[in-house]
């Protein structure tokens, strides 16, 4: 938190009103759904733009609790990735992988007229954000990864497992969706993340934040909105190339890890080589640990907001052509 006293930052951790506007982006094969939030009053819009990329089987609401702590006047664009939330599902014959998400995100920001922005990604969304930044550095002023450092190579058995999930998802698409009561839907949102085995648990409040885009209300209850094929997660296919990709990231980078998340202090030692690649290539690089689990940005946003705001202020101060942040209330 260079340049700012901690007490000054704590005074700025007062949540502000966020005005959300729905957004739909036509990508020809289908539409991505999302929303743009203005932090604070509408007449305080600054030039600070942030694109938020959610994690696997989450949705654009993933940033709802963090948004009120962002600098006043910030524009936050949050999109449901293809096959997630309210976005359309990919056509039959297509499948979901990191490159597909990256290329569709690129088309979407061009359609939205967003030329330069700070990119914040959580979990799989951070993987997408890193690859996006390496491919399209002209768009990204700075990069923030939330509880994500990198990927390891998938074993053959794991790849085969996800191929099975993909094929099973293709069959599930043909079946009538299961209708759940609100309570069942909330419990399943919580249980699904608990069962991942990666300290990704969320509480009921967080589940209620995700529910409106995770499920669609129908007669008798709720049905899931995500494409069953999206449950196949192939991000580990990038393990061998990860160092090459992130070595191309030259902008400032912040990684916020959760001490009970994917990258505990013990696990981070195995990823030290990756951290060194960031240190050697990024304009500057910070890694900060906060107390919480994998979804700490959603369950305890203030903990993430403190290092994030410090990072944003440094980006604004040292990176042209982004103008100074407006004073917070």
C-alpha positions as CSV (number, residue, x, y, z in Angstrom):
1,X,0.0,0.0,0.0
2,X,2.6,2.4,-1.1
3,X,2.0,6.1,-0.8
4,X,-1.1,5.8,1.5
5,X,-1.5,5.4,5.2
6,X,-3.7,2.4,6.1
7,X,-6.0,4.6,8.2
8,X,-6.7,6.7,5.1
9,X,-7.5,3.6,3.1
10,X,-9.8,2.3,5.8
11,X,-11.7,5.6,5.7
12,X,-12.3,5.0,2.0
13,X,-13.8,1.5,2.6
14,X,-17.3,3.0,2.9
15,X,-19.6,1.2,0.5
16,X,-21.3,3.5,-2.1
17,X,-24.5,3.1,-4.1
18,X,-24.1,1.3,-7.4
19,X,-26.4,2.0,-10.3
20,X,-26.7,-1.0,-12.6
21,X,-27.9,-1.0,-16.2
22,X,-28.5,-4.3,-18.0
23,X,-26.5,-5.0,-21.2
24,X,-26.8,-7.4,-24.1
25,X,-24.0,-7.9,-26.6
26,X,-24.8,-9.5,-30.0
27,X,-21.9,-11.7,-31.1
28,X,-23.7,-13.1,-34.2
29,X,-23.7,-16.8,-32.9
30,X,-25.7,-15.5,-29.9
31,X,-25.7,-12.9,-27.2
32,X,-23.7,-12.2,-24.0
33,X,-25.7,-10.8,-21.2
34,X,-24.3,-8.6,-18.5
35,X,-24.5,-5.2,-16.8
36,X,-22.6,-1.9,-16.3
37,X,-22.4,-0.4,-12.9
38,X,-21.7,3.2,-12.1
39,X,-20.1,3.6,-8.6
40,X,-21.5,6.5,-6.7
41,X,-23.7,9.2,-8.3
42,X,-24.2,9.1,-12.1
43,X,-22.8,12.6,-12.5
44,X,-19.4,11.5,-11.0
45,X,-18.4,9.2,-13.9
46,X,-14.6,9.1,-14.3
47,X,-12.4,7.6,-17.0
48,X,-11.7,4.6,-14.8
49,X,-13.1,1.5,-16.4
50,X,-13.0,-2.0,-15.0
51,X,-14.0,-5.3,-16.7
52,X,-14.8,-8.1,-14.3
53,X,-14.6,-11.7,-15.4
54,X,-16.3,-14.3,-13.2
55,X,-15.2,-17.8,-12.3
56,X,-16.3,-21.2,-13.4
57,X,-20.1,-21.7,-13.2
58,X,-20.5,-18.3,-11.4
59,X,-21.9,-15.2,-13.2
60,X,-21.7,-11.4,-13.5
61,X,-23.2,-11.0,-10.0
62,X,-19.9,-12.3,-8.6
63,X,-18.7,-8.7,-8.4
64,X,-21.9,-7.2,-6.8
65,X,-20.6,-7.1,-3.3
66,X,-17.1,-5.8,-4.2
67,X,-18.5,-3.0,-6.6
68,X,-19.6,-0.6,-3.8
69,X,-16.1,-0.3,-2.5
70,X,-14.6,0.7,-5.9
71,X,-13.6,4.4,-6.5
72,X,-16.4,6.8,-7.0
73,X,-17.2,7.3,-10.7
74,X,-15.8,3.9,-11.8
75,X,-17.6,2.1,-14.6
76,X,-17.7,-1.7,-13.9
77,X,-18.6,-3.9,-16.8
78,X,-19.5,-7.5,-15.8
79,X,-20.5,-10.0,-18.4
80,X,-21.8,-13.6,-18.1
81,X,-19.4,-15.7,-20.0
82,X,-20.9,-17.9,-22.8
83,X,-23.0,-20.7,-21.3
84,X,-23.1,-19.0,-17.9
85,X,-25.8,-16.8,-16.3
86,X,-28.1,-15.2,-18.8
87,X,-25.7,-15.5,-21.7
88,X,-26.6,-17.7,-24.6
89,X,-25.2,-21.2,-24.9
90,X,-22.7,-22.0,-27.6
91,X,-24.1,-23.7,-30.7
92,X,-24.3,-27.5,-30.9
93,X,-20.8,-29.0,-31.7
94,X,-18.9,-26.2,-29.9
95,X,-17.4,-26.6,-26.5
96,X,-16.2,-24.3,-23.7
97,X,-12.5,-23.7,-23.1
98,X,-10.3,-20.7,-22.2
99,X,-9.6,-19.7,-25.8
100,X,-13.3,-19.6,-26.6
101,X,-14.0,-17.4,-23.6
102,X,-11.1,-15.1,-24.5
103,X,-12.1,-14.6,-28.1
104,X,-15.8,-14.0,-27.2
105,X,-14.7,-11.5,-24.5
106,X,-12.6,-9.7,-27.1
107,X,-15.5,-9.4,-29.5
108,X,-17.8,-8.2,-26.7
109,X,-15.5,-5.3,-25.5
110,X,-15.1,-4.1,-29.0
111,X,-18.8,-4.1,-29.5
112,X,-19.2,-2.2,-26.2
113,X,-16.6,0.4,-27.4
114,X,-14.3,-0.4,-24.5
115,X,-10.8,0.3,-25.7
116,X,-8.8,0.5,-22.5
117,X,-9.7,-0.9,-19.1
118,X,-8.4,-2.6,-15.9
119,X,-9.1,-6.3,-16.0
120,X,-10.2,-8.1,-12.8
121,X,-10.7,-11.9,-13.0
122,X,-11.7,-14.4,-10.3
123,X,-10.5,-18.1,-10.5
124,X,-11.2,-19.4,-14.1
125,X,-12.0,-15.8,-14.9
126,X,-8.5,-14.8,-13.9
127,X,-7.1,-17.5,-16.2
128,X,-9.2,-16.0,-19.0
129,X,-8.0,-12.5,-18.0
130,X,-4.3,-13.5,-18.1
131,X,-4.6,-15.1,-21.5
132,X,-6.7,-12.1,-22.7
133,X,-4.0,-9.7,-21.5
134,X,-1.2,-11.6,-23.2
135,X,-3.1,-11.7,-26.5
136,X,-4.5,-8.2,-26.4
137,X,-2.2,-6.0,-24.3
138,X,-3.4,-2.9,-26.0
139,X,-6.7,-3.1,-24.2
140,X,-5.4,-3.7,-20.6
141,X,-4.1,-0.9,-18.4
142,X,-3.6,-3.3,-15.4
143,X,-4.5,-6.9,-14.4
144,X,-5.9,-8.2,-11.1
145,X,-6.2,-11.9,-10.4
146,X,-8.4,-12.9,-7.5
147,X,-7.2,-16.2,-5.8
148,X,-5.5,-17.4,-9.0
149,X,-1.8,-17.7,-9.7
150,X,-1.6,-20.2,-12.6
151,X,-2.3,-23.7,-13.9
152,X,-0.6,-27.0,-13.8
153,X,-0.7,-29.6,-16.5
154,X,-3.7,-31.8,-16.4
155,X,-3.2,-35.6,-16.2
156,X,-4.6,-37.7,-19.0
157,X,-7.1,-39.2,-16.5
158,X,-8.3,-35.7,-15.6
159,X,-8.7,-34.7,-19.2
160,X,-10.6,-37.9,-19.9
161,X,-12.9,-37.1,-16.9
162,X,-13.7,-33.7,-18.3
163,X,-14.4,-35.1,-21.8
164,X,-16.9,-37.4,-20.1
165,X,-18.5,-34.4,-18.4
166,X,-18.7,-32.7,-21.8
167,X,-20.4,-35.6,-23.4
168,X,-22.8,-36.0,-20.5
169,X,-23.6,-32.3,-20.7
170,X,-24.6,-32.8,-24.4
171,X,-27.1,-35.4,-23.3
172,X,-28.4,-33.3,-20.5
173,X,-29.2,-30.5,-22.9
174,X,-31.8,-32.7,-24.5
175,X,-33.6,-33.4,-21.3
176,X,-36.2,-31.4,-19.5
177,X,-34.5,-29.3,-16.8
178,X,-35.1,-30.1,-13.2
179,X,-37.1,-27.6,-11.3
180,X,-35.9,-26.7,-7.8
181,X,-37.5,-24.7,-5.0
182,X,-35.7,-21.6,-3.9
183,X,-34.4,-23.3,-0.8
184,X,-33.1,-26.3,-2.9
185,X,-31.5,-24.0,-5.4
186,X,-29.7,-22.0,-2.6
187,X,-28.5,-25.2,-0.9
188,X,-27.3,-26.7,-4.2
189,X,-25.3,-23.5,-5.0
190,X,-23.6,-23.8,-1.6
191,X,-23.1,-27.5,-1.8
192,X,-21.7,-27.4,-5.4
193,X,-18.9,-25.1,-4.3
194,X,-18.3,-27.0,-1.0
195,X,-17.9,-30.2,-3.0
196,X,-15.2,-28.8,-5.2
197,X,-12.6,-29.7,-2.6
198,X,-10.7,-26.4,-3.1
199,X,-12.0,-24.3,-0.1
200,X,-14.5,-22.6,-2.4
201,X,-17.4,-22.5,0.1
202,X,-19.8,-19.7,0.0
203,X,-22.4,-18.7,2.5
204,X,-26.2,-18.2,2.1
205,X,-25.9,-14.5,1.5
206,X,-23.4,-15.1,-1.4
207,X,-25.6,-17.8,-2.8
208,X,-28.5,-15.3,-2.9
209,X,-26.3,-12.9,-4.8
210,X,-25.5,-15.4,-7.5
211,X,-29.0,-17.0,-7.7
212,X,-30.8,-14.4,-10.0
213,X,-28.3,-15.2,-12.8
214,X,-27.5,-18.8,-11.9
215,X,-31.1,-19.8,-12.2
216,X,-34.3,-18.7,-14.0
217,X,-37.6,-18.6,-12.2
218,X,-40.3,-20.8,-13.7
219,X,-43.6,-22.2,-12.6
220,X,-42.9,-24.2,-9.4
221,X,-39.4,-22.9,-8.7
222,X,-36.1,-22.4,-10.5
223,X,-34.1,-24.1,-13.3
224,X,-30.3,-23.6,-13.9
225,X,-29.3,-21.2,-16.6
226,X,-25.8,-22.5,-17.3
227,X,-25.1,-24.9,-20.2
228,X,-24.4,-28.4,-18.8
229,X,-21.5,-28.6,-21.2
230,X,-19.8,-25.7,-19.4
231,X,-19.2,-28.0,-16.4
232,X,-16.2,-29.5,-18.3
233,X,-13.3,-27.4,-17.3
234,X,-10.2,-27.6,-19.6
235,X,-8.2,-24.6,-18.2
236,X,-5.4,-27.0,-17.1
237,X,-4.7,-27.7,-20.8
238,X,-2.7,-24.4,-20.7
239,X,-0.2,-25.6,-18.1
240,X,2.8,-26.1,-20.4
241,X,2.3,-22.7,-22.1
242,X,1.4,-20.7,-19.0
243,X,4.9,-19.3,-18.5
244,X,5.0,-18.2,-22.1
245,X,1.6,-16.4,-21.9
246,X,2.2,-14.5,-18.7
247,X,5.7,-13.5,-19.8
248,X,4.0,-11.3,-22.4
249,X,2.1,-9.4,-19.7
250,X,3.9,-6.0,-19.3
251,X,1.2,-4.0,-17.4
252,X,1.0,-3.7,-13.6
253,X,-0.3,-6.9,-12.0
254,X,-1.9,-7.6,-8.6
255,X,-2.7,-11.1,-7.3
256,X,-4.9,-11.3,-4.3
257,X,-4.9,-14.8,-2.7
258,X,-7.1,-16.1,0.0
259,X,-5.3,-17.8,2.8
260,X,-7.9,-20.6,2.9
261,X,-8.4,-20.6,-0.9
262,X,-6.7,-22.3,-3.8
263,X,-3.2,-20.9,-3.1
264,X,-2.4,-21.2,0.5
265,X,1.1,-20.2,1.6
266,X,2.2,-23.8,1.3
267,X,0.8,-24.2,-2.2
268,X,2.3,-20.9,-3.3
269,X,5.8,-22.3,-2.9
270,X,5.1,-24.7,-5.8
271,X,4.1,-21.7,-7.9
272,X,7.1,-19.5,-7.0
273,X,8.5,-19.9,-10.6
274,X,5.3,-18.5,-12.0
275,X,5.4,-15.5,-9.6
276,X,9.0,-14.9,-10.7
277,X,7.8,-14.6,-14.3
278,X,5.3,-11.9,-13.3
279,X,8.1,-10.1,-11.3
280,X,10.4,-10.2,-14.3
281,X,8.0,-8.9,-16.9
282,X,5.1,-6.9,-15.4
283,X,5.6,-3.1,-15.0
284,X,5.2,-3.9,-11.3
285,X,3.9,-6.9,-9.5
286,X,2.2,-7.3,-6.1
287,X,0.8,-10.4,-4.4
288,X,-1.3,-9.9,-1.3
289,X,-2.9,-12.6,0.9
290,X,-6.2,-11.9,2.7
291,X,-8.2,-13.9,5.2
292,X,-11.0,-16.0,3.6
293,X,-11.8,-18.8,1.2
294,X,-11.8,-18.9,-2.6
295,X,-14.8,-16.6,-3.0
296,X,-13.6,-14.0,-0.4
297,X,-14.2,-11.2,-2.9
298,X,-17.9,-12.1,-2.8
299,X,-18.3,-13.2,0.9
300,X,-16.0,-10.6,2.5
301,X,-15.4,-7.9,-0.2
302,X,-13.9,-5.3,2.1
303,X,-10.9,-7.6,2.7
304,X,-10.2,-7.6,-1.0
305,X,-11.1,-4.0,-1.5
306,X,-8.3,-2.7,0.7
307,X,-5.3,-4.0,-1.4
308,X,-7.3,-3.5,-4.6
309,X,-8.0,0.2,-4.0
310,X,-4.3,0.7,-3.1
311,X,-3.3,-0.9,-6.3
312,X,-5.8,1.1,-8.4
313,X,-4.5,4.4,-6.9
314,X,-1.0,3.4,-7.9
315,X,-2.1,2.5,-11.4
316,X,-3.8,5.8,-11.8
317,X,-0.8,7.7,-10.4
318,X,1.8,5.9,-12.5
319,X,0.1,4.7,-15.6
320,X,-0.7,7.1,-18.5
321,X,-3.1,8.0,-19.9
322,X,-5.6,7.2,-17.1
323,X,-6.6,10.5,-15.3
324,X,-6.6,10.9,-11.5
325,X,-9.3,9.2,-9.6
326,X,-12.0,11.5,-8.2
327,X,-12.1,11.9,-4.4
328,X,-14.3,9.4,-2.6
329,X,-17.1,10.5,-0.4
